[in-house]
Every structure is written in structure tokens, then in C-alpha cells.
Amino acid sequence: MQESLRKKSEQLQLLGNIFSLLEQFDLEDMAVTTDGSQLGKVVSLLCEVKAIFASCRTR
């Protein structure tokens, strides 16, 4: 039980770290300049992840 709670806590901390990193990048600007490329697809996915994290944060 204790181990499970510790793992969940670590996972939440990692998700918070990922969200903090995503906030540091201007993904929308990157999406415009990389549109149509493989990198553009990755940036678009990161924009979606950022939006999901933001919506979860406001709940």
C-alpha cells in the first residue's frame, strides 16, 4: 500500500515536471514554423498534451 502511494506520488511529480517544461516552450510558434514536417507533427502533439494538462489543472 505504502509503495503504491509512493509510486503514484512520483508519477504525479513527473507529470508536473513535464507540464512545467511544456509551459517554457512557445509551442504554438514552433508549430507554425515546423508545419508539414515530422517535427511539426511532434510539436502539434505536444500542443495537444499541453492543452490537456491545462484543462486538468483547472478542474
mmCIF file of the N, C-alpha and C atoms, coordinates in Angstrom:
data_MODEL
# 
_entry.id   MODEL 
# 
loop_
_atom_site.group_PDB 
_atom_site.id 
_atom_site.type_symbol 
_atom_site.label_atom_id 
_atom_site.label_alt_id 
_atom_site.label_comp_id 
_atom_site.label_asym_id 
_atom_site.label_entity_id 
_atom_site.label_seq_id 
_atom_site.pdbx_PDB_ins_code 
_atom_site.Cartn_x 
_atom_site.Cartn_y 
_atom_site.Cartn_z 
_atom_site.occupancy 
_atom_site.B_iso_or_equiv 
_atom_site.pdbx_formal_charge 
_atom_site.auth_seq_id 
_atom_site.auth_comp_id 
_atom_site.auth_asym_id 
_atom_site.auth_atom_id 
_atom_site.pdbx_PDB_model_num 
ATOM 1   N N  . MET A 1 1  ? 0.839   -1.198 0.000   1.00 0.00 ? 1  MET A N  1 
ATOM 2   C CA . MET A 1 1  ? 0.000   0.000  0.000   1.00 0.00 ? 1  MET A CA 1 
ATOM 3   C C  . MET A 1 1  ? 0.877   1.253  0.000   1.00 0.00 ? 1  MET A C  1 
ATOM 4   N N  . GLN A 1 2  ? 1.831   1.302  0.904   1.00 0.00 ? 2  GLN A N  1 
ATOM 5   C CA . GLN A 1 2  ? 2.732   2.451  1.015   1.00 0.00 ? 2  GLN A CA 1 
ATOM 6   C C  . GLN A 1 2  ? 3.536   2.629  -0.279  1.00 0.00 ? 2  GLN A C  1 
ATOM 7   N N  . GLU A 1 3  ? 3.991   1.499  -0.839  1.00 0.00 ? 3  GLU A N  1 
ATOM 8   C CA . GLU A 1 3  ? 4.766   1.531  -2.084  1.00 0.00 ? 3  GLU A CA 1 
ATOM 9   C C  . GLU A 1 3  ? 3.910   2.077  -3.228  1.00 0.00 ? 3  GLU A C  1 
ATOM 10  N N  . SER A 1 4  ? 2.659   1.673  -3.283  1.00 0.00 ? 4  SER A N  1 
ATOM 11  C CA . SER A 1 4  ? 1.744   2.130  -4.321  1.00 0.00 ? 4  SER A CA 1 
ATOM 12  C C  . SER A 1 4  ? 1.526   3.641  -4.231  1.00 0.00 ? 4  SER A C  1 
ATOM 13  N N  . LEU A 1 5  ? 1.349   4.144  -3.030  1.00 0.00 ? 5  LEU A N  1 
ATOM 14  C CA . LEU A 1 5  ? 1.168   5.588  -2.846  1.00 0.00 ? 5  LEU A CA 1 
ATOM 15  C C  . LEU A 1 5  ? 2.420   6.356  -3.235  1.00 0.00 ? 5  LEU A C  1 
ATOM 16  N N  . ARG A 1 6  ? 3.572   5.794  -2.905  1.00 0.00 ? 6  ARG A N  1 
ATOM 17  C CA . ARG A 1 6  ? 4.834   6.447  -3.249  1.00 0.00 ? 6  ARG A CA 1 
ATOM 18  C C  . ARG A 1 6  ? 4.997   6.517  -4.768  1.00 0.00 ? 6  ARG A C  1 
ATOM 19  N N  . LYS A 1 7  ? 4.675   5.423  -5.460  1.00 0.00 ? 7  LYS A N  1 
ATOM 20  C CA . LYS A 1 7  ? 4.776   5.406  -6.918  1.00 0.00 ? 7  LYS A CA 1 
ATOM 21  C C  . LYS A 1 7  ? 3.823   6.415  -7.553  1.00 0.00 ? 7  LYS A C  1 
ATOM 22  N N  . LYS A 1 8  ? 2.605   6.476  -7.053  1.00 0.00 ? 8  LYS A N  1 
ATOM 23  C CA . LYS A 1 8  ? 1.639   7.436  -7.590  1.00 0.00 ? 8  LYS A CA 1 
ATOM 24  C C  . LYS A 1 8  ? 2.112   8.863  -7.363  1.00 0.00 ? 8  LYS A C  1 
ATOM 25  N N  . SER A 1 9  ? 2.673   9.119  -6.208  1.00 0.00 ? 9  SER A N  1 
ATOM 26  C CA . SER A 1 9  ? 3.200   10.442 -5.904  1.00 0.00 ? 9  SER A CA 1 
ATOM 27  C C  . SER A 1 9  ? 4.340   10.802 -6.855  1.00 0.00 ? 9  SER A C  1 
ATOM 28  N N  . GLU A 1 10 ? 5.219   9.850  -7.121  1.00 0.00 ? 10 GLU A N  1 
ATOM 29  C CA . GLU A 1 10 ? 6.326   10.082 -8.048  1.00 0.00 ? 10 GLU A CA 1 
ATOM 30  C C  . GLU A 1 10 ? 5.809   10.342 -9.460  1.00 0.00 ? 10 GLU A C  1 
ATOM 31  N N  . GLN A 1 11 ? 4.805   9.595  -9.876  1.00 0.00 ? 11 GLN A N  1 
ATOM 32  C CA . GLN A 1 11 ? 4.237   9.777  -11.207 1.00 0.00 ? 11 GLN A CA 1 
ATOM 33  C C  . GLN A 1 11 ? 3.591   11.152 -11.347 1.00 0.00 ? 11 GLN A C  1 
ATOM 34  N N  . LEU A 1 12 ? 2.878   11.585 -10.325 1.00 0.00 ? 12 LEU A N  1 
ATOM 35  C CA . LEU A 1 12 ? 2.271   12.920 -10.365 1.00 0.00 ? 12 LEU A CA 1 
ATOM 36  C C  . LEU A 1 12 ? 3.338   14.003 -10.413 1.00 0.00 ? 12 LEU A C  1 
ATOM 37  N N  . GLN A 1 13 ? 4.421   13.805 -9.680  1.00 0.00 ? 13 GLN A N  1 
ATOM 38  C CA . GLN A 1 13 ? 5.521   14.769 -9.701  1.00 0.00 ? 13 GLN A CA 1 
ATOM 39  C C  . GLN A 1 13 ? 6.142   14.840 -11.093 1.00 0.00 ? 13 GLN A C  1 
ATOM 40  N N  . LEU A 1 14 ? 6.319   13.691 -11.727 1.00 0.00 ? 14 LEU A N  1 
ATOM 41  C CA . LEU A 1 14 ? 6.871   13.665 -13.079 1.00 0.00 ? 14 LEU A CA 1 
ATOM 42  C C  . LEU A 1 14 ? 5.940   14.353 -14.073 1.00 0.00 ? 14 LEU A C  1 
ATOM 43  N N  . LEU A 1 15 ? 4.648   14.122 -13.948 1.00 0.00 ? 15 LEU A N  1 
ATOM 44  C CA . LEU A 1 15 ? 3.696   14.806 -14.827 1.00 0.00 ? 15 LEU A CA 1 
ATOM 45  C C  . LEU A 1 15 ? 3.761   16.317 -14.629 1.00 0.00 ? 15 LEU A C  1 
ATOM 46  N N  . GLY A 1 16 ? 3.903   16.740 -13.389 1.00 0.00 ? 16 GLY A N  1 
ATOM 47  C CA . GLY A 1 16 ? 4.057   18.165 -13.109 1.00 0.00 ? 16 GLY A CA 1 
ATOM 48  C C  . GLY A 1 16 ? 5.313   18.725 -13.738 1.00 0.00 ? 16 GLY A C  1 
ATOM 49  N N  . ASN A 1 17 ? 6.393   17.956 -13.698 1.00 0.00 ? 17 ASN A N  1 
ATOM 50  C CA . ASN A 1 17 ? 7.648   18.385 -14.316 1.00 0.00 ? 17 ASN A CA 1 
ATOM 51  C C  . ASN A 1 17 ? 7.500   18.515 -15.828 1.00 0.00 ? 17 ASN A C  1 
ATOM 52  N N  . ILE A 1 18 ? 6.812   17.552 -16.433 1.00 0.00 ? 18 ILE A N  1 
ATOM 53  C CA . ILE A 1 18 ? 6.578   17.607 -17.875 1.00 0.00 ? 18 ILE A CA 1 
ATOM 54  C C  . ILE A 1 18 ? 5.748   18.836 -18.225 1.00 0.00 ? 18 ILE A C  1 
ATOM 55  N N  . PHE A 1 19 ? 4.706   19.100 -17.453 1.00 0.00 ? 19 PHE A N  1 
ATOM 56  C CA . PHE A 1 19 ? 3.867   20.267 -17.711 1.00 0.00 ? 19 PHE A CA 1 
ATOM 57  C C  . PHE A 1 19 ? 4.686   21.552 -17.589 1.00 0.00 ? 19 PHE A C  1 
ATOM 58  N N  . SER A 1 20 ? 5.541   21.629 -16.581 1.00 0.00 ? 20 SER A N  1 
ATOM 59  C CA . SER A 1 20 ? 6.387   22.815 -16.403 1.00 0.00 ? 20 SER A CA 1 
ATOM 60  C C  . SER A 1 20 ? 7.298   23.018 -17.606 1.00 0.00 ? 20 SER A C  1 
ATOM 61  N N  . LEU A 1 21 ? 7.851   21.940 -18.132 1.00 0.00 ? 21 LEU A N  1 
ATOM 62  C CA . LEU A 1 21 ? 8.701   22.048 -19.317 1.00 0.00 ? 21 LEU A CA 1 
ATOM 63  C C  . LEU A 1 21 ? 7.904   22.522 -20.524 1.00 0.00 ? 21 LEU A C  1 
ATOM 64  N N  . LEU A 1 22 ? 6.703   21.980 -20.697 1.00 0.00 ? 22 LEU A N  1 
ATOM 65  C CA . LEU A 1 22 ? 5.874   22.383 -21.834 1.00 0.00 ? 22 LEU A CA 1 
ATOM 66  C C  . LEU A 1 22 ? 5.507   23.859 -21.759 1.00 0.00 ? 22 LEU A C  1 
ATOM 67  N N  . GLU A 1 23 ? 5.311   24.372 -20.549 1.00 0.00 ? 23 GLU A N  1 
ATOM 68  C CA . GLU A 1 23 ? 4.962   25.784 -20.390 1.00 0.00 ? 23 GLU A CA 1 
ATOM 69  C C  . GLU A 1 23 ? 6.110   26.701 -20.795 1.00 0.00 ? 23 GLU A C  1 
ATOM 70  N N  . GLN A 1 24 ? 7.337   26.206 -20.750 1.00 0.00 ? 24 GLN A N  1 
ATOM 71  C CA . GLN A 1 24 ? 8.501   27.030 -21.064 1.00 0.00 ? 24 GLN A CA 1 
ATOM 72  C C  . GLN A 1 24 ? 8.691   27.235 -22.564 1.00 0.00 ? 24 GLN A C  1 
ATOM 73  N N  . PHE A 1 25 ? 8.094   26.380 -23.370 1.00 0.00 ? 25 PHE A N  1 
ATOM 74  C CA . PHE A 1 25 ? 8.261   26.469 -24.818 1.00 0.00 ? 25 PHE A CA 1 
ATOM 75  C C  . PHE A 1 25 ? 7.079   27.183 -25.453 1.00 0.00 ? 25 PHE A C  1 
ATOM 76  N N  . ASP A 1 26 ? 7.366   27.963 -26.488 1.00 0.00 ? 26 ASP A N  1 
ATOM 77  C CA . ASP A 1 26 ? 6.307   28.596 -27.269 1.00 0.00 ? 26 ASP A CA 1 
ATOM 78  C C  . ASP A 1 26 ? 5.918   27.609 -28.369 1.00 0.00 ? 26 ASP A C  1 
ATOM 79  N N  . LEU A 1 27 ? 5.136   26.612 -27.969 1.00 0.00 ? 27 LEU A N  1 
ATOM 80  C CA . LEU A 1 27 ? 4.805   25.530 -28.894 1.00 0.00 ? 27 LEU A CA 1 
ATOM 81  C C  . LEU A 1 27 ? 3.980   26.010 -30.083 1.00 0.00 ? 27 LEU A C  1 
ATOM 82  N N  . GLU A 1 28 ? 3.125   26.986 -29.873 1.00 0.00 ? 28 GLU A N  1 
ATOM 83  C CA . GLU A 1 28 ? 2.297   27.484 -30.970 1.00 0.00 ? 28 GLU A CA 1 
ATOM 84  C C  . GLU A 1 28 ? 3.175   28.091 -32.063 1.00 0.00 ? 28 GLU A C  1 
ATOM 85  N N  . ASP A 1 29 ? 4.197   28.852 -31.667 1.00 0.00 ? 29 ASP A N  1 
ATOM 86  C CA . ASP A 1 29 ? 5.124   29.439 -32.633 1.00 0.00 ? 29 ASP A CA 1 
ATOM 87  C C  . ASP A 1 29 ? 5.926   28.342 -33.328 1.00 0.00 ? 29 ASP A C  1 
ATOM 88  N N  . MET A 1 30 ? 6.357   27.362 -32.550 1.00 0.00 ? 30 MET A N  1 
ATOM 89  C CA . MET A 1 30 ? 7.107   26.250 -33.131 1.00 0.00 ? 30 MET A CA 1 
ATOM 90  C C  . MET A 1 30 ? 6.243   25.476 -34.120 1.00 0.00 ? 30 MET A C  1 
ATOM 91  N N  . ALA A 1 31 ? 4.960   25.338 -33.823 1.00 0.00 ? 31 ALA A N  1 
ATOM 92  C CA . ALA A 1 31 ? 4.050   24.605 -34.713 1.00 0.00 ? 31 ALA A CA 1 
ATOM 93  C C  . ALA A 1 31 ? 3.939   25.300 -36.064 1.00 0.00 ? 31 ALA A C  1 
ATOM 94  N N  . VAL A 1 32 ? 3.920   26.628 -36.055 1.00 0.00 ? 32 VAL A N  1 
ATOM 95  C CA . VAL A 1 32 ? 3.817   27.384 -37.305 1.00 0.00 ? 32 VAL A CA 1 
ATOM 96  C C  . VAL A 1 32 ? 5.074   27.200 -38.145 1.00 0.00 ? 32 VAL A C  1 
ATOM 97  N N  . THR A 1 33 ? 6.241   27.282 -37.502 1.00 0.00 ? 33 THR A N  1 
ATOM 98  C CA . THR A 1 33 ? 7.492   27.212 -38.261 1.00 0.00 ? 33 THR A CA 1 
ATOM 99  C C  . THR A 1 33 ? 7.863   25.796 -38.683 1.00 0.00 ? 33 THR A C  1 
ATOM 100 N N  . THR A 1 34 ? 7.278   24.796 -38.062 1.00 0.00 ? 34 THR A N  1 
ATOM 101 C CA . THR A 1 34 ? 7.611   23.407 -38.407 1.00 0.00 ? 34 THR A CA 1 
ATOM 102 C C  . THR A 1 34 ? 6.451   22.694 -39.094 1.00 0.00 ? 34 THR A C  1 
ATOM 103 N N  . ASP A 1 35 ? 5.411   23.427 -39.457 1.00 0.00 ? 35 ASP A N  1 
ATOM 104 C CA . ASP A 1 35 ? 4.211   22.836 -40.056 1.00 0.00 ? 35 ASP A CA 1 
ATOM 105 C C  . ASP A 1 35 ? 4.565   22.013 -41.294 1.00 0.00 ? 35 ASP A C  1 
ATOM 106 N N  . GLY A 1 36 ? 4.001   20.825 -41.382 1.00 0.00 ? 36 GLY A N  1 
ATOM 107 C CA . GLY A 1 36 ? 4.215   19.980 -42.547 1.00 0.00 ? 36 GLY A CA 1 
ATOM 108 C C  . GLY A 1 36 ? 5.390   19.025 -42.430 1.00 0.00 ? 36 GLY A C  1 
ATOM 109 N N  . SER A 1 37 ? 6.201   19.183 -41.416 1.00 0.00 ? 37 SER A N  1 
ATOM 110 C CA . SER A 1 37 ? 7.354   18.299 -41.235 1.00 0.00 ? 37 SER A CA 1 
ATOM 111 C C  . SER A 1 37 ? 7.067   17.275 -40.146 1.00 0.00 ? 37 SER A C  1 
ATOM 112 N N  . GLN A 1 38 ? 7.957   16.314 -40.016 1.00 0.00 ? 38 GLN A N  1 
ATOM 113 C CA . GLN A 1 38 ? 7.823   15.326 -38.943 1.00 0.00 ? 38 GLN A CA 1 
ATOM 114 C C  . GLN A 1 38 ? 7.895   16.029 -37.593 1.00 0.00 ? 38 GLN A C  1 
ATOM 115 N N  . LEU A 1 39 ? 8.809   16.982 -37.469 1.00 0.00 ? 39 LEU A N  1 
ATOM 116 C CA . LEU A 1 39 ? 8.919   17.742 -36.223 1.00 0.00 ? 39 LEU A CA 1 
ATOM 117 C C  . LEU A 1 39 ? 7.624   18.497 -35.952 1.00 0.00 ? 39 LEU A C  1 
ATOM 118 N N  . GLY A 1 40 ? 7.002   18.998 -37.003 1.00 0.00 ? 40 GLY A N  1 
ATOM 119 C CA . GLY A 1 40 ? 5.731   19.696 -36.848 1.00 0.00 ? 40 GLY A CA 1 
ATOM 120 C C  . GLY A 1 40 ? 4.650   18.804 -36.259 1.00 0.00 ? 40 GLY A C  1 
ATOM 121 N N  . LYS A 1 41 ? 4.654   17.544 -36.656 1.00 0.00 ? 41 LYS A N  1 
ATOM 122 C CA . LYS A 1 41 ? 3.684   16.599 -36.103 1.00 0.00 ? 41 LYS A CA 1 
ATOM 123 C C  . LYS A 1 41 ? 3.924   16.386 -34.614 1.00 0.00 ? 41 LYS A C  1 
ATOM 124 N N  . VAL A 1 42 ? 5.192   16.284 -34.237 1.00 0.00 ? 42 VAL A N  1 
ATOM 125 C CA . VAL A 1 42 ? 5.539   16.115 -32.819 1.00 0.00 ? 42 VAL A CA 1 
ATOM 126 C C  . VAL A 1 42 ? 5.128   17.349 -32.028 1.00 0.00 ? 42 VAL A C  1 
ATOM 127 N N  . VAL A 1 43 ? 5.406   18.522 -32.569 1.00 0.00 ? 43 VAL A N  1 
ATOM 128 C CA . VAL A 1 43 ? 5.055   19.768 -31.890 1.00 0.00 ? 43 VAL A CA 1 
ATOM 129 C C  . VAL A 1 43 ? 3.539   19.876 -31.745 1.00 0.00 ? 43 VAL A C  1 
ATOM 130 N N  . SER A 1 44 ? 2.803   19.479 -32.764 1.00 0.00 ? 44 SER A N  1 
ATOM 131 C CA . SER A 1 44 ? 1.337   19.504 -32.676 1.00 0.00 ? 44 SER A CA 1 
ATOM 132 C C  . SER A 1 44 ? 0.834   18.593 -31.561 1.00 0.00 ? 44 SER A C  1 
ATOM 133 N N  . LEU A 1 45 ? 1.429   17.414 -31.446 1.00 0.00 ? 45 LEU A N  1 
ATOM 134 C CA . LEU A 1 45 ? 1.052   16.506 -30.363 1.00 0.00 ? 45 LEU A CA 1 
ATOM 135 C C  . LEU A 1 45 ? 1.379   17.111 -29.002 1.00 0.00 ? 45 LEU A C  1 
ATOM 136 N N  . LEU A 1 46 ? 2.524   17.771 -28.900 1.00 0.00 ? 46 LEU A N  1 
ATOM 137 C CA . LEU A 1 46 ? 2.886   18.422 -27.637 1.00 0.00 ? 46 LEU A CA 1 
ATOM 138 C C  . LEU A 1 46 ? 1.907   19.541 -27.298 1.00 0.00 ? 46 LEU A C  1 
ATOM 139 N N  . CYS A 1 47 ? 1.428   20.255 -28.312 1.00 0.00 ? 47 CYS A N  1 
ATOM 140 C CA . CYS A 1 47 ? 0.409   21.290 -28.078 1.00 0.00 ? 47 CYS A CA 1 
ATOM 141 C C  . CYS A 1 47 ? -0.860  20.665 -27.501 1.00 0.00 ? 47 CYS A C  1 
ATOM 142 N N  . GLU A 1 48 ? -1.236  19.515 -28.025 1.00 0.00 ? 48 GLU A N  1 
ATOM 143 C CA . GLU A 1 48 ? -2.422  18.826 -27.510 1.00 0.00 ? 48 GLU A CA 1 
ATOM 144 C C  . GLU A 1 48 ? -2.214  18.383 -26.068 1.00 0.00 ? 48 GLU A C  1 
ATOM 145 N N  . VAL A 1 49 ? -1.036  17.844 -25.778 1.00 0.00 ? 49 VAL A N  1 
ATOM 146 C CA . VAL A 1 49 ? -0.722  17.415 -24.410 1.00 0.00 ? 49 VAL A CA 1 
ATOM 147 C C  . VAL A 1 49 ? -0.763  18.607 -23.468 1.00 0.00 ? 49 VAL A C  1 
ATOM 148 N N  . LYS A 1 50 ? -0.194  19.725 -23.911 1.00 0.00 ? 50 LYS A N  1 
ATOM 149 C CA . LYS A 1 50 ? -0.191  20.942 -23.094 1.00 0.00 ? 50 LYS A CA 1 
ATOM 150 C C  . LYS A 1 50 ? -1.622  21.384 -22.795 1.00 0.00 ? 50 LYS A C  1 
ATOM 151 N N  . ALA A 1 51 ? -2.496  21.332 -23.788 1.00 0.00 ? 51 ALA A N  1 
ATOM 152 C CA . ALA A 1 51 ? -3.894  21.727 -23.599 1.00 0.00 ? 51 ALA A CA 1 
ATOM 153 C C  . ALA A 1 51 ? -4.602  20.783 -22.626 1.00 0.00 ? 51 ALA A C  1 
ATOM 154 N N  . ILE A 1 52 ? -4.313  19.494 -22.733 1.00 0.00 ? 52 ILE A N  1 
ATOM 155 C CA . ILE A 1 52 ? -4.924  18.525 -21.816 1.00 0.00 ? 52 ILE A CA 1 
ATOM 156 C C  . ILE A 1 52 ? -4.466  18.786 -20.392 1.00 0.00 ? 52 ILE A C  1 
ATOM 157 N N  . PHE A 1 53 ? -3.154  18.998 -20.210 1.00 0.00 ? 53 PHE A N  1 
ATOM 158 C CA . PHE A 1 53 ? -2.638  19.301 -18.872 1.00 0.00 ? 53 PHE A CA 1 
ATOM 159 C C  . PHE A 1 53 ? -3.280  20.568 -18.317 1.00 0.00 ? 53 PHE A C  1 
ATOM 160 N N  . ALA A 1 54 ? -3.427  21.581 -19.165 1.00 0.00 ? 54 ALA A N  1 
ATOM 161 C CA . ALA A 1 54 ? -4.017  22.843 -18.711 1.00 0.00 ? 54 ALA A CA 1 
ATOM 162 C C  . ALA A 1 54 ? -5.470  22.643 -18.292 1.00 0.00 ? 54 ALA A C  1 
ATOM 163 N N  . SER A 1 55 ? -6.208  21.836 -19.043 1.00 0.00 ? 55 SER A N  1 
ATOM 164 C CA . SER A 1 55 ? -7.610  21.614 -18.681 1.00 0.00 ? 55 SER A CA 1 
ATOM 165 C C  . SER A 1 55 ? -7.722  20.807 -17.389 1.00 0.00 ? 55 SER A C  1 
ATOM 166 N N  . CYS A 1 56 ? -6.805  19.891 -17.171 1.00 0.00 ? 56 CYS A N  1 
ATOM 167 C CA . CYS A 1 56 ? -6.812  19.108 -15.920 1.00 0.00 ? 56 CYS A CA 1 
ATOM 168 C C  . CYS A 1 56 ? -6.467  19.986 -14.727 1.00 0.00 ? 56 CYS A C  1 
ATOM 169 N N  . ARG A 1 57 ? -5.628  20.946 -14.951 1.00 0.00 ? 57 ARG A N  1 
ATOM 170 C CA . ARG A 1 57 ? -5.178  21.831 -13.874 1.00 0.00 ? 57 ARG A CA 1 
ATOM 171 C C  . ARG A 1 57 ? -6.306  22.731 -13.387 1.00 0.00 ? 57 ARG A C  1 
ATOM 172 N N  . THR A 1 58 ? -7.245  23.063 -14.282 1.00 0.00 ? 58 THR A N  1 
ATOM 173 C CA . THR A 1 58 ? -8.329  23.976 -13.913 1.00 0.00 ? 58 THR A CA 1 
ATOM 174 C C  . THR A 1 58 ? -9.506  23.260 -13.270 1.00 0.00 ? 58 THR A C  1 
ATOM 175 N N  . ARG A 1 59 ? -9.481  21.956 -13.236 1.00 0.00 ? 59 ARG A N  1 
ATOM 176 C CA . ARG A 1 59 ? -10.596 21.192 -12.643 1.00 0.00 ? 59 ARG A CA 1 
ATOM 177 C C  . ARG A 1 59 ? -10.548 21.218 -11.153 1.00 0.00 ? 59 ARG A C  1 
# 
